[in-house]
């Protein structure tokens, strides 16, 4: 023990006494153990704060309870109830008390929902929030983010595994985001609202994985009918979504949607209320369903498994490795605003204004995206290119 550590220990002994120091050391060890357990959690930015806190060790809730002057000695469920009940008054208070740089860091993280770890690192380092990075090369940065945002008392933070690596920071429960947005007037999240000044738009539904279906004739089916006795069908009818026992779904993504709605209907109906995808311009209920379901299978994290629906489905029902790898790429969806720069073969080349990158994008019909057109939507890696998925807004 060096002189500095000995001096700190002597001060603690003087303030707390021998038994108090032992208790302090026990609490530190408990906190460290809680953070180690918290590293295993995978989160979705659209989950409610109560659901997120239930996934974490009790010490995480206890820290927030302590910061908010709530009773940290209550049971975990009681503390979570206290925290979620106090959020509407505490979150505005915390924001108002934050420094300018802290507010900018909150705004940065909040508006992105799930930024790359490197981006989030820069945002925090550029602010007055200076977490102690014990290992600056650590790609997870988890302990530091947890410490910072638990102290702020408004953000619950985790990491998202993308492509086999923990690559994205996941922050801000959906109800927390709503309170922040209401209090600050910030337009949070990547989806733009309507200001009435946009040019005429049209919605274009991109087949979720039509290219994969054509290239690989293997059927991905509902597990209800392993003998493939029923005809291949689609779950989308002209005016409804219909799933019958024994149906065999020809499109892999439709099969995952059918699996999700039959197994997790309650979770879907509850989760879609806070889906971060904007559907304000979509008047067709079926398209709204598809947009919500795209989010649900690709981004919603099942608290029981810690994985997305796509990951769960692929693990259980897709033995074809090539098809499985292609479907897992859908979990890397991200939103951007694009301008079409050129056409290359059947693909379009578009510049993403938010990410400041150019993408070669696979689409079902490039004629819907003429050179110079602008559109908003989600893409994900697809083989050596990118692919549109879900509903896109095309600005004429």
Residue pairs with C-beta under 8 A, 6 or more apart in sequence:
1 9
9 21
12 20
12 21
12 24
13 21
16 23
16 24
30 59
31 59
31 63
33 57
33 59
34 56
34 57
34 58
34 59
34 60
35 142
35 143
35 146
37 56
37 57
38 56
38 57
38 60
38 142
38 146
38 158
39 140
39 142
39 159
40 306
41 55
41 56
41 158
41 306
42 158
42 159
42 160
42 161
42 170
42 301
42 306
42 307
43 52
43 55
43 156
43 158
43 159
43 160
43 170
43 301
44 170
44 299
44 300
44 301
45 113
45 114
45 170
45 171
45 172
45 173
45 174
45 177
45 276
45 299
46 174
46 271
46 274
46 275
46 276
46 295
46 299
46 300
47 173
47 174
47 271
47 300
47 301
47 303
48 84
48 173
48 174
48 175
48 274
49 83
49 84
49 87
49 156
49 173
49 175
49 176
50 80
50 81
50 83
50 84
51 173
51 303
52 156
52 158
52 173
53 60
53 61
53 64
53 80
53 83
53 84
53 156
54 76
54 77
54 80
54 303
55 303
56 156
58 76
58 79
60 146
60 150
60 156
61 76
61 79
61 80
61 83
62 72
62 79
63 72
63 150
63 151
64 70
64 79
64 83
64 150
64 153
65 71
65 72
65 74
65 79
65 82
65 83
66 72
67 150
67 151
67 153
68 83
68 86
68 90
68 153
70 79
70 82
70 83
70 86
71 78
71 79
71 82
72 79
74 82
84 175
87 175
87 176
87 179
88 179
90 153
90 154
91 153
91 154
91 176
91 179
91 180
91 183
92 179
92 183
94 152
94 153
94 154
95 103
95 106
95 154
95 180
95 183
95 184
98 106
98 152
99 128
101 126
101 127
101 128
101 129
102 127
102 128
102 129
102 152
104 127
105 123
105 124
105 126
105 127
105 129
106 152
106 154
106 155
106 180
107 184
107 186
108 115
108 120
108 123
109 115
109 120
109 123
109 155
109 169
109 171
109 172
110 171
110 172
110 177
110 180
110 186
110 188
111 186
111 187
111 188
111 189
111 190
112 119
112 190
113 170
113 171
113 172
113 177
113 188
113 189
113 190
113 276
114 160
114 168
114 169
114 170
114 171
115 123
115 168
115 169
116 167
116 168
116 169
117 139
117 140
117 141
117 159
117 166
117 167
117 168
117 169
120 141
120 145
120 169
121 141
124 130
124 131
124 144
124 145
124 148
129 148
129 152
131 144
131 145
131 147
131 148
132 144
132 147
133 141
133 144
134 143
134 144
139 165
139 166
139 167
140 159
140 166
141 169
142 157
142 158
142 159
142 166
145 157
145 169
146 157
149 155
149 156
149 157
149 171
154 176
154 180
155 171
155 172
155 176
156 171
156 172
156 173
156 176
157 169
157 170
157 171
158 169
158 170
158 171
159 166
159 167
159 168
159 169
159 170
160 166
160 167
160 168
160 169
160 170
161 167
162 168
162 331
162 332
163 329
163 332
163 381
172 180
172 188
174 274
174 276
175 274
177 188
177 189
178 274
180 186
180 188
181 187
181 188
187 193
189 276
189 278
190 276
190 335
190 336
190 354
191 276
191 277
191 278
191 335
191 376
192 278
192 337
192 376
193 278
193 280
194 280
194 281
198 395
199 395
199 396
200 395
200 396
201 281
201 393
201 394
201 395
201 396
202 393
202 394
202 396
203 281
203 282
203 284
203 287
203 391
203 392
203 393
203 394
204 368
204 375
204 391
204 392
204 394
205 287
205 290
205 390
205 391
206 363
206 364
206 377
206 387
206 388
206 389
206 390
206 391
206 392
207 251
207 364
208 251
208 252
208 253
208 254
208 294
208 330
208 389
208 390
209 251
209 252
209 253
209 326
209 327
209 330
209 387
209 389
210 251
210 364
211 362
211 382
211 387
212 252
212 323
212 326
212 327
213 250
213 251
213 252
216 320
216 322
216 323
218 320
218 323
219 228
219 232
219 248
219 249
219 250
220 249
220 251
220 252
220 255
220 256
220 317
220 318
220 323
221 228
221 248
221 249
221 255
221 317
222 243
222 246
222 247
222 248
222 249
222 255
222 258
222 259
222 262
223 259
223 316
223 317
224 245
224 246
224 247
225 245
225 246
225 247
225 248
228 248
229 246
230 244
230 246
230 247
230 248
231 248
232 248
232 249
232 250
233 247
233 248
233 249
233 250
234 249
234 250
234 251
234 254
235 241
235 242
235 243
235 247
235 249
235 254
235 257
235 258
236 254
236 286
236 290
239 286
240 286
241 261
241 286
241 289
243 258
243 261
243 262
247 258
249 255
249 258
252 318
252 323
252 327
253 297
253 327
253 330
255 313
255 317
256 297
256 309
256 310
256 313
256 327
257 290
257 293
257 297
259 309
259 313
259 317
260 268
260 293
260 296
260 297
260 309
260 313
261 268
261 293
264 296
264 302
264 309
267 300
267 302
268 292
268 293
268 296
271 296
271 300
272 292
272 295
272 296
275 291
275 292
275 295
275 296
276 295
277 291
277 292
277 294
277 295
277 390
279 287
279 288
279 291
279 292
279 391
281 393
282 288
282 291
282 391
287 391
290 390
290 391
291 390
291 391
294 333
294 378
294 389
294 390
294 391
296 309
297 308
297 309
297 310
297 313
297 330
298 308
298 309
298 310
298 330
298 331
298 333
298 380
298 389
299 308
299 331
299 333
300 308
300 309
301 307
301 308
302 308
302 309
302 312
305 312
307 315
308 331
310 327
310 328
310 330
310 331
311 328
311 331
313 327
314 324
314 327
314 328
318 324
318 327
326 382
326 383
329 380
329 381
329 382
330 380
330 389
331 380
332 380
332 381
333 378
333 379
333 380
333 389
333 390
334 355
334 378
334 379
334 380
335 354
335 376
335 377
335 378
336 352
336 353
336 354
336 355
336 376
336 377
336 378
336 379
337 352
337 353
337 354
337 374
337 375
337 376
338 350
338 351
338 352
338 353
338 359
338 361
338 374
338 375
338 376
338 377
339 350
339 351
339 353
339 372
339 373
339 374
340 348
340 349
340 350
340 369
340 370
340 371
340 372
340 373
340 374
340 375
341 349
341 350
341 351
341 358
341 371
342 348
342 349
342 371
343 349
343 366
343 371
344 360
346 362
346 363
346 366
347 360
347 361
347 362
347 363
347 366
347 385
348 360
348 361
348 363
348 366
348 369
349 358
349 359
349 360
349 361
350 358
350 359
350 361
350 369
350 375
351 357
351 358
351 359
352 358
352 359
359 379
359 385
359 386
360 385
360 386
361 379
361 385
361 386
361 387
361 388
362 382
362 385
362 386
362 387
362 388
363 369
363 387
363 388
368 394
369 375
369 394
373 394
373 395
373 396
374 394
374 395
375 392
375 393
375 394
375 395
376 392
376 393
376 395
377 388
377 389
377 390
377 391
377 392
377 393
378 388
378 389
378 390
378 392
379 386
379 387
379 388
379 389
380 386
380 387
380 389
381 387
